Amino acid sequence: MGTKLESGVVGSEEEAGSRAPLLSIRSVAKSFGRNIVLRNISLDVSEGEFLTILGESGSGKTTLLRIIAGFESASAGEVWMGNERLDRQPPYQRRVNTVFQNYALFPHLTVEENVAYGLRVSKRPDAEVLTRVSEALSKVKMSAHAKSKPAKISGGQQQRVALARALVNRPRLLLLDEPLSALDANLRRQMQVELKSLQREVGISFIFVTHDQEEAMVMSDRIALLRSGELEQVATPREIYGRPATAYAAQFIGHTNLLKCEVKDGIARCLPLMWITKVPEGPALFSLRPENIRLATGNVGIVGTVRVRGRVCQQAFHGATELIRVECGNGLVLAVRIAGRDAEAAPMGEIELEFSSSDAVPVRESPDRI
Amino acid sequence: MFSRAYKTAVTLPPLVWVTAFLLMPYLLMFCYSFWSVSASQTIVHSWNLDNYRQLLQVDVYWQTLLRSMWIAARVTIFSLLLGYPLAYFLSFYAGKRKDLLYQFVIIPLWVSYLVRAYAWKTILGSEGVLNTLLQYAHLTRHPLEFLLYSPFAVVLTLTHIYTPFAFLPIYAALEHIPRNLVEASHDLGATPRQTFWKVIFPLSIPGVVAGATFAFVLSLGDFLAPLLLGGPSGIMISNIVVSLFGAAYNWPLGAAISLCMLLLVLGLLFCSERLEKKWSFS
């Protein structure tokens, strides 16, 4: 068979891969006894994507990850990778690797042996194992510790070894279960950046589980927000922040003011605020980010700008910005984020605020679930 | 944190106990092993190495010691072969029945040693359960003689009695293995068999060493099972020590043999501790 033909075949497969999703989760549900953990989850992950599953503890995010890895079986639904049905394979046959929450490094093996494990069990030739292991270790900057036992290296270093151990197998998909949660804040920020650039470099799809919304925002191509076992919204960080679909999404990701309004004749009323909207008549909920509200400037009566007077009742200094709470009458209290220097300059008693009505984003109510 | 007086008050009683009932007797035994017995059956307090010389020169002593070690070694191997799979099954696959099954392993320890040894006598004897059954099934014509009063009977009984002692440390070691290591191994493509040999077994070695030590040391010093079931070919070194301290009235020689055994056991404990340390990663 000619090489040209072979490469042609490979090329067409790759093309097909970029069109079809790499991983496809279809209507997956999971319950432990009577306890329903996941309901009707459908989610696609494309080739080379960094997807974060974000949720509070108990939202089912780890369970979803374990279903993909094969440590739990779904009660209903299917998981597909390309045209392979993944959820019927035992975990050791799936081309998926996991970075565990507390790394799960084998304590009796050296760093090097840990990284070589996957290649050794699949009986790769020695020479290949050696080169791939040393490559992987240098990629995560752990070559100097190759002969150490895991107990002798720090948490951040163990983290890197766990990453190398997974990546050395060249999986099509890497699962990361809160891999940074055990690190202190500084190291964590550093690892976020490193992890992100590593993912770009190797081009493997990552599914990253976290409860930290900031981490999710910094790292992800897309965020899948999970709440009580159901997907709340799946979107890019910008979209989910700027256009949250639900009240829960708006509140969980970033800080927001939720305005309960009554829409009548194309006008949303949340006294003393009023603005023109296209939302259908009836009760409606709007999310207004604190940073979208500013101190009013001279010009009055610009179309689409809402103005309101209020009294500052609380002030919290955050360095570059300051979060103030303003009583606007009628029981309405707005959280407003202003630049630190504005806060110093402005008289902090009675103030006038303004925002563009387009920044008030209509959101769905998030119903309580058990 | 605690006052000096309090510390003294709590450490003194056990210290006195150990000195009076452990160290002193050993010291006394040590002295005896260098003394001798006169023709008129009195202990002569003259220091010499005759007893140790006798131990090496008289065949029956060192042969019995070797046979005892060989019996203990077989008991150890069989206890591990029984105890390990049981512990492995209980720890990894028993699920909700784990605690119940664990109790079943422990319960035999509450039954008197003598009862269990006699039970084997009734099973293995020439009119016993096993022989009757074999003859009833026409598998044998005459009672099998080797079943009772033989090293076989001793090994069987000791294995039965000491398997829980081998099981317990192995079970504890297996329970200590974080389950995410097993998951990590599967995740990296290892089959269940590879996972067992590359992760689970190496991490359970401290338990295996401790279990083997228990089984070996306890059966090496055993004298009831060989007394009840061993017959002349199945006697062990402890039976000789018992008779030397009793009917034979040769305390010095008995003390010398005991001291040798003590050294043997201490050496073994030392080695097993080194091994356990080498294989433990906490």
Boltz contact constraints between the chains, C-beta under 6 A:
constraints:
  - contact:
      token1: [A, 71]
      token2: [B, 183]
      max_distance: 6.0
  - contact:
      token1: [A, 91]
      token2: [B, 186]
      max_distance: 6.0
  - contact:
      token1: [A, 91]
      token2: [B, 187]
      max_distance: 6.0
  - contact:
      token1: [A, 92]
      token2: [B, 186]
      max_distance: 6.0
  - contact:
      token1: [A, 92]
      token2: [B, 189]
      max_distance: 6.0
  - contact:
      token1: [A, 92]
      token2: [B, 190]
      max_distance: 6.0
  - contact:
      token1: [A, 92]
      token2: [B, 191]
      max_distance: 6.0
  - contact:
      token1: [A, 97]
      token2: [B, 187]
      max_distance: 6.0
  - contact:
      token1: [A, 98]
      token2: [B, 187]
      max_distance: 6.0
  - contact:
      token1: [A, 100]
      token2: [B, 180]
      max_distance: 6.0
  - contact:
      token1: [A, 104]
      token2: [B, 180]
      max_distance: 6.0
  - contact:
      token1: [A, 104]
      token2: [B, 181]
      max_distance: 6.0
  - contact:
      token1: [A, 104]
      token2: [B, 184]
      max_distance: 6.0
  - contact:
      token1: [A, 107]
      token2: [B, 281]
      max_distance: 6.0
  - contact:
      token1: [A, 108]
      token2: [B, 202]
      max_distance: 6.0
  - contact:
      token1: [A, 108]
      token2: [B, 281]
      max_distance: 6.0
  - contact:
      token1: [A, 117]
      token2: [B, 188]
      max_distance: 6.0
  - contact:
      token1: [A, 118]
      token2: [B, 188]
      max_distance: 6.0
  - contact:
      token1: [A, 118]
      token2: [B, 189]
      max_distance: 6.0
  - contact:
      token1: [A, 121]
      token2: [B, 189]
      max_distance: 6.0
  - contact:
      token1: [A, 121]
      token2: [B, 190]
      max_distance: 6.0
  - contact:
      token1: [A, 121]
      token2: [B, 194]
      max_distance: 6.0
  - contact:
      token1: [A, 122]
      token2: [B, 189]
      max_distance: 6.0
